[in-house]
Amino acid sequence: MDYCPFYDFNSSTLYFTSRRSSQVIETKIENIEDLINILNSYENGLNKIYKIKFNPND
């Protein structure tokens, strides 16, 4: 799910929020560090802000 797009005209950058998820937790979480690593990884199913260079005039 991608949403909340914002275009910065000064830097030609498109920002958006995404709930990308490719995480399939198949291992047992044995300590808090394991959980923190999963939560801080990209595509964890939580909202993250992404940015890409985008110039609609090109």
Secondary structure, DSSP 8 states (H G I E B T S, - for coil): -EEEEEEETTTTEEEEEE--B-----S---SHHHHHHHHHSTTBSS-EEEEEE--TT-
